[in-house]
Amino acid sequence: MNGIMDNSFLVEEAYNQEAGVVQHIFNGVHSVNRLSGLDDHAWNMSFTQEWPVPDQTHQFSYAVAYSLTETGGQSENGLADVMLNYRFQAFFDEKSLTAFAPRFSLVLPTGNADQGFGTDTLGYQWNLPFSTTVGDRWFVHANAGLTYLPEAGPSPREDLTNYNLGASAIYCVSDRLHLMLEWVGSWNDEVGGTCQFAALISPGVRYAFNFANDSQLVLGVAAPVGLTRHAPDIGMFLYVSFEHFFHQEKSK
């Protein structure tokens, strides 16, 4: 666990958790959106745990999200929709670190749709993460996926389909210090038949602290910038990850 094999911040990597290793991830995103003319502010926070079941071939994870928003001086906060995720390590080359790990997720209707924190329906998400290395110091990741939300609320209820693309490039200054550049884009259906496209670019940095018991703490920060009208104008992204063994085979 000496080098960093984490998620990019906004783009999903394709490396499942190794046998016996669990990862805890906290993300916090502060964004400002001036589209409405009211300088909307939002904090979106999430906690994720990733578990091998029982080894790297299969991975289960869940993500719990919480949002705080302020619009025109009025603030609201609440739990967002919870996600349950299964990911299959379809391909992994240990030499080139090339990997492909398709994911299927259930989107549970735990958020309040009237406040904009949920969809009030059981949704389904598919994502196709691909990762590889280029030379000795570069990692690249790519994502393509969609989310299907049947009869999403509030009223009038409609079937919504959202599409996402993403890519990231990571330069390894050292095993423990990485410079990052990410791009993500999404096409989101809205009630009423409209579709909004949002894209942003995000430069960032992350640093790892390795401990004697083979655990690892990774801290990161990024500055996402909106590229389209429906993306937040500017933001701040905070990342904390902790990996450790929950089970190790005893040496013979």
Secondary structure, 3 states (H helix, E strand, C coil): CCCCCCCCCCCCCCCCCCCCEEEEEEEEEEEEECCCCCCEEEEEEEEEEEEECCCCCEEEEEEEEEEEEEECCEEEEEECCEEEEEEECCEEECCCCEEECCEEEEEECCCCCCCCCCCCCCEEEEECCEEEEECCCEEEEEEEEEEEEEEECCCCCEEEEEEEEEEEEEEECCCCEEEEEEEEEEEEECCCCCEEEEEEEEEEEEEEEECCCCCEEEEEEECCEECCCCCCCEEEEEEEEEEEECCCCCCC
